[in-house]
Amino acid sequence: MLNHWYGFAHISEQIEIRKTPNFKGYSPLLSGNNNSEGAGDLQEGFEFGWEDPSNKDNDVDESSGVMAGANVWPSEGHVPRFRQTVLDY
């Protein structure tokens, strides 16, 4: 079980929202801070946007705004069907 959690921690570091140019990816627990005491918020999440299935190269028009561009997903090998399940939803 410990190896499972260590693996997730490694994957989540790679797709953390702070490392992406368009504010998409994983937001770890305590990464947000709306707490006036600076303790961090007890929330985590995954930020993503609509994907154009015809845009296979993830081309971005500069006028599209700061959140334009490809979503960031964990690899299929680490979290099978995560991307497709989220997009189907």
C-alpha positions as CSV (number, residue, x, y, z in Angstrom):
1,M,0.0,0.0,0.0
2,L,2.8,2.4,0.8
3,N,4.3,2.0,-2.7
4,H,0.9,3.0,-4.2
5,W,0.9,6.3,-2.2
6,Y,4.5,7.0,-3.0
7,G,3.8,6.5,-6.7
8,F,0.8,8.9,-6.6
9,A,2.9,11.5,-4.8
10,H,5.5,11.2,-7.6
11,I,2.9,11.5,-10.4
12,S,1.1,14.4,-8.7
13,E,4.4,16.4,-8.5
14,Q,4.7,16.0,-12.3
15,I,1.3,17.4,-13.1
16,E,1.0,20.0,-10.3
17,I,-1.0,23.0,-11.4
18,R,1.8,25.4,-10.3
19,K,4.1,23.8,-12.9
20,T,1.8,24.4,-15.9
21,P,1.6,27.6,-18.0
22,N,-2.2,27.5,-18.2
23,F,-3.4,26.8,-14.7
24,K,-4.4,23.2,-15.4
25,G,-3.5,20.1,-13.5
26,Y,-3.5,18.7,-10.0
27,S,-3.9,21.0,-6.9
28,P,-2.5,19.2,-3.9
29,L,-4.1,19.2,-0.4
30,L,-3.1,22.4,1.4
31,S,-1.8,24.1,-1.8
32,G,-4.5,26.8,-1.7
33,N,-4.5,29.3,1.1
34,N,-7.6,31.2,1.9
35,N,-7.0,30.7,5.6
36,S,-6.1,34.0,7.4
37,E,-3.7,32.0,9.6
38,G,-1.8,30.7,6.6
39,A,-2.5,27.1,7.4
40,G,-3.6,26.1,3.9
41,D,-7.0,24.8,2.8
42,L,-8.3,21.3,3.3
43,Q,-9.1,20.8,-0.4
44,E,-7.5,19.3,-3.4
45,G,-8.6,19.1,-7.0
46,F,-7.9,18.7,-10.6
47,E,-8.3,21.6,-13.0
48,F,-9.1,21.0,-16.6
49,G,-10.9,22.6,-19.5
50,W,-12.7,21.6,-22.7
51,E,-10.5,19.8,-25.2
52,D,-11.1,20.2,-29.0
53,P,-10.8,16.6,-30.3
54,S,-9.9,17.9,-33.8
55,N,-6.8,19.8,-32.4
56,K,-4.4,16.8,-32.2
57,D,-1.3,19.1,-32.0
58,N,-2.7,21.2,-29.1
59,D,-2.2,24.4,-31.1
60,V,-3.0,27.5,-29.1
61,D,-4.1,30.9,-30.5
62,E,-2.5,33.5,-28.3
63,S,-5.7,35.5,-28.2
64,S,-7.5,32.5,-26.6
65,G,-6.4,33.6,-23.1
66,V,-4.1,32.4,-20.3
67,M,-6.0,29.1,-19.8
68,A,-5.9,28.1,-23.4
69,G,-4.0,25.0,-24.3
70,A,-3.8,21.3,-23.5
71,N,-4.9,19.8,-20.3
72,V,-2.4,18.0,-18.1
73,W,-3.2,14.4,-17.3
74,P,-1.6,11.6,-15.4
75,S,-0.2,8.9,-17.7
76,E,-2.5,6.1,-18.7
77,G,-0.1,3.6,-17.1
78,H,-0.4,5.3,-13.7
79,V,-4.1,6.1,-13.6
80,P,-5.9,4.1,-16.3
81,R,-8.9,5.7,-18.0
82,F,-8.7,8.8,-15.8
83,R,-8.6,11.2,-18.8
84,Q,-11.3,9.5,-20.8
85,T,-13.6,9.2,-17.7
86,V,-13.3,12.9,-16.9
87,L,-13.9,13.9,-20.5
88,D,-16.9,11.6,-20.8
89,Y,-18.4,13.1,-17.7
